[in-house]
Amino acid sequence: MAKRMLQIAHILDPWKKINPPLDSSIRLAWAASEAGHVNWYVQAEDLMWQKGNVVAHARAFTIPESADAIAYEKEHFLNLSDVDAIFLRKDPPFDSEYLHHLHLLSLIPNRPLCINDPVAIRNHNEKMSTLAYPEYIPPTAIARKISEIRSLVKDMGGRAVLKPLHLFGGKNIFVVDLTDRNFNAIAEVVTEHETHTIMVQKYLEEISKGDIRVLLIDGQMLGSFTRIAGAESYRSNVAAGGRWYPYELNESERKMVDHVAQDARSKGLYFLGLDLIGGKLTEINVTSPTGLPALNELTGRRNELTIIHWLEQKLGVN
């Protein structure tokens, strides 16, 4: 008997914003097509609540293995209660409109399997969710006023990293030093003139050796690799110019990753990207974790096929 064909909705950014060679969402869509399932392309701004249902203008689509093009079918009015699974893969900013989208998705009657659960995403800011694991993180604080930020950096030894809480891909992240006469100007940029709360984190010298990205599905590790910044930047994100290299977690890192992964799994956070520096946890990526193309290149595996196979098992598809 033929395998049941799944209907899978992908909440994505506009195609023009997607960088296919680096995009994990596109790899997942290709793997779903390869397995014989139907992909639906949905943009978050097209989500609507009508007559007790969450619906959207959507188009079925296919994508080749090269991921260099996308073929759409005719637009369809899709009731999201009718799909089997939803991949929530819209990139931040994690702003009020993003929260509205998550709220809408949480209201789907008989909600299909969501990767990741919209309520869990809403409750787990990618920077601040690390605070639930104080034993694993570097000295960290949350503040908005520049005078407080300056005091916190002093307590951290005079050098720290300032991170916006709502952005991604290394955007507006700065390494600051109290001796820098531009300190206040940088803090003004990151806090948007004290209108946005930010994370202040002790600068870890180990970043010179790269930060570690660990990808997980349903509590199980797909793999890990290190991202090393270019010579002219502190940011190791591939989107910010970093490069990837093989990395094997040590025993301590494995225990930490397993603890966080199992905790996240219990909350409906299935597909995760954990960031580690010097054995410390710095971020938990839950919105649209990246890194599948890098992991594929380093391992020689098609890890997106592993995720789709997990999805089939989760939904009882033979």
N, C-alpha and C positions, 0 to 999 in steps of 0.2 A: 504494500500500500504506500502511495506517495506521501511524503512528509507534508504536514499542514503548512500552508503559506501564511506567514505572519504579516500583519499590517503595522508598519513601524513609522511613527511620525518623528521627524527631526526638527526641533526648534532651533533655527540657525540664523546667523547674520546674513545680510544680503551677499550674494555670490561675489560681488566686486570687492568685498572686504576680506574674502577668504584667500589664503595663500596655500594652494593645493599641496605643494611639496612638503610643507610643514604642518598641515592641518590634520589633526586626529579625527575630527568629525567626518571628513571626507573618506578617510580610511574605513571608518565604521560603516558608512553608507555603502561603500564598495563591497565590504564583506557581507553585508545583509543581502545585497543583490546577488553576489556569488553563491549564497546559500539558498537562493530562490525566493526570497521574501520581497515585499513591496515597500519601497521607501516613499514617504510623503514629506515634501519640503514645506515647512511652515515658518513664516517670519513672525516674531513676537508681536509686532505691531498689528498683525492681522487677527490676533486672538479676540474673540467676542463672547459675551454672555447673552444668549437669546433663549427665551422660553424654557428656562431651567437647564440649558445645556451650554457647554463651552464648545464653540465652533470656530472655524477659521477657513479663509480661502487658502486652499492648498493645491499642490500639484505633485502627482506621482513623478518620480524621476529615476533615471539610471545614470551610472557613472562608470567609465572604463577603469581598468586596473591602473592605468597611468595617471588617473585622477586629474587630467588636464582639460576636461570638458564635462558638461552636464547636459543631459537630454531630458527635457520636460514633456509631460503630457498635458492635455487640456486642463485648465483650472477647474477645481472641484470644491464644493462646499462640504467640508469634512467635519463630522461630529467626532470630537476626540474621545467620546465614550466608546466609539466603534473600533478604535485601534487596539492592538494588543500591547504595544509598548511605546513609550515616548523617550527619546534621548533629548534632554535639555542641554543644549550646547551653545547657547547664546553667550558671547563674551560680555563681561562687565563693561561699563561701570555699573557698580552695584548701587544704583540710585533709586529714587522713588518710583520711577517708571518700571524698573526691573522688579521691584517689590510688588508692584501691581500685577505684573505678568505672573509672578510666582503665586500670588493670591488667587488669580483666575484659574491657574492650573490645579491648585489645591481643591477647587470647587467642582472639578469634573465628577459627575455622578458615576458611581462604579469605576473609580479611577483606575486606569490601566497601570501596569508596571512602569514607573518613571525612574530613569537613570540620569540624574539622581532625584530623590523625592523632593518636591517643591517646598514642602514645609520644613524639611531638614536643611535644605539650602538656605532658606530664609532665616533659620535659626543659627547658621554656622558661617559667620563671616570668615573669609579665608585667612585673614591675619589674626583676628581676635579669638578664633576657635582654638588656637594653640594654648591660650591661657588656661584651658581646662586641664593641661598637662604640665604643671609648673616644674615637675621633676625633670622634664626633658628640654625645656627651653632656655635660651640664654637670658641674662638680665633684661627685662622687658617692662615697658610702661606705656600707658595710654594717656595722652594729654592734648590740649589745644592751645593754651596760652604760651606764647613764646618765652616768657620769663620762667615758666615751669619747665618747659622743654630744655632750656639752658641749664637749669638746676639739675635736671635728670641726667643730662649728658655729662655734667661734672661728676655726678655720683657714679657714672659708668666708666670713669677714667679719662674723660675728656674727648672721647671719640665714639660716635654712634652712627646708626643708620636711621634715617627718618623715612617712614613709609605711609603713604595714603592708605586708608582702609577700604576704599571702594574701587581702586584701579587694578590693573593686571599687567603682566608682561614686562615688569620692571619700570613702568611709567611713573615718573616723578618720584623715584626713589633716589635719595642722596646720602652719601657718606659725609658727615660733618665733623669738624674739629673746633673746639672752643677757641683755638688760637686764630682761626680764620676770621678776618674782618667781614666776610660775607655771611657769617653765621646767621644773623637775623634775617638777611635778605632771602637766604635759602629756606629758612623756617617759614617765612611769609609765603613763599611759593608753595611749599608742601601743605601748609594749613590753609592756603587760600586766604591769607590775611586774617588768621584766627577764626575762620568760619567753619573749618572742618577739623574734627578730631583725628589725630594720627597715632601711629605706633612709633615709639622710640625704643630702639634695640641696640644693645652693646655691640660694637663692631668686633667681629671675630676675625682674627688674623688668618685663620684657616681658609678664608674665602680665596686666598691666593692659590690654593690647590683646587678650587672649584666648589660649587654646591652640588648636592646629590639630589636627583629626581628619582623617586620611587613610584612606580605605577602599580595600582592594585585593582582587582575586581572581586567584589564580594568577599573581602577579607583575605584574599590570596594574592601574593605578590606575582605580578607579571615579569618584573625585572627592574633593574636600577642602572643608572648611568650618571656620570659627573658632567657638569657643564662648567666650562672655564671661560672667564671673560677675556675679551681682547685686550691688547696692550694699553688701550686708551680709555678703558672703562672699568668700573667696579661691578657692573651688572653682568651676570653670567647667563641671563635668559637668552635663549636662542633668538627670540624676537628682537633682542637688543644687541645682537652681534656675537653672542657666546658660541662656543663649539662644544660638541659632546664627545665623550670618551667612555670606554667600559669602566665599570666600577662594581666591586663585590662588597656587599655589606659585611661589616664585622659582627660578632656575636651580640655585642651591646646594641648596635643599631638595629639588628634583626628583632631583638626583644622589644625595643621601643616601637618599631614599625608594626609588629604584630599586635601589641597592646592597642595602639591607635586604630589600626585597621578593624579589629574585632569590635571595638566600641562604636566606630562609625557605621559598620555594617548593621549593627542592631538598631540604628536610627534611620536606615534606608539610604545611606550614603554608600553606594556600591562601587562606583568608578572614581578613584581618588588619585591625586598626585601629591605625595608628601615631599617637602623640601627640607633637606638637612644640610647643616654646615658644621664641620668640626664635631660631629656626633650629637649636635643639638637640633631640635625640631624648630623650624622657622616659619613654615606655612603649611596649611592643609588645603589643597586646591580641590574644590567641590563643584564649581560652576561648569567649567569646560576644560578639564585637565588635558594638557598637551604632552607630547613626547612619544606617541606611537611610531611615527616615522623614524625618529632617532633610535628607539629601542629595536625596531625592525632591522635597521641597518647594522646595528651592533651585534644582534643575536642571530640574524639570518632567519628569523621566524616572522610569520604574519600574525602578530599578536591581536589584531582586530578580529581575525577569525576565531581566536580563543574566546573573545568577548561575545561574539554572536553565538558561538556554541554554548556558552554559559547561559545566554538569554533563552535559547531554545530549551535547555534543560529546566530553567526556572519556570518557563511557561508550559512545560510538559509536551513539547513538540518532539515526535519520534524521528 
